[in-house]
Amino acid sequence: MAFLGLRASFGIAYHLHYTFGLLCGRGRLLHDPAAGLVEQLDLLGARDLLVAVSQAPYTRETVEAVQRAVQAGVPVLALTDSALSPIARGARQALLFSAISPSFFQSMTGAQALAEALVAAVAAQGGADVR
């Protein structure tokens, strides 16, 4: 399992990676140091899962990473703010959150709440892998 969120979504991806690691002890946090994201994506296969997080305005590198993963046959779970999001289009499954905010910036509260609910579901239904 790999987790990807860049720019504003990095904190959500990091939190998912960290809490999933506490539950199951495995998973990778993908990032883009020195444009190395492509090499990290190339290590994923059809038996992996890419959990990608992005919201408007969508980070180009995340959108391209999801497209690359889909083309390589890697299943994608998109956590995003719209069913029309560019990361939702090719994803096997998309979970939506609200990013509405009275501020100029989009809110990350909905994404964090969704991440918490997802981790809780894994903990509750993870079986022997979680125990």
HUDAHU-V138533 format. One record per helix or strand. SS is the DSSP state (H for helix, E for strand). FROM is the first residue (numbers start at 1). LEN is the number of residues. Records with the same first field share a line. If there is no record, write none. Layout:
SS->FROM-LEN, FROM-LEN
//
This chain:
E->2-4, 28-3, 49-6, 75-6, 93-4
H->7-18, 33-3, 37-5, 60-12, 86-4, 109-17, 127-3
//
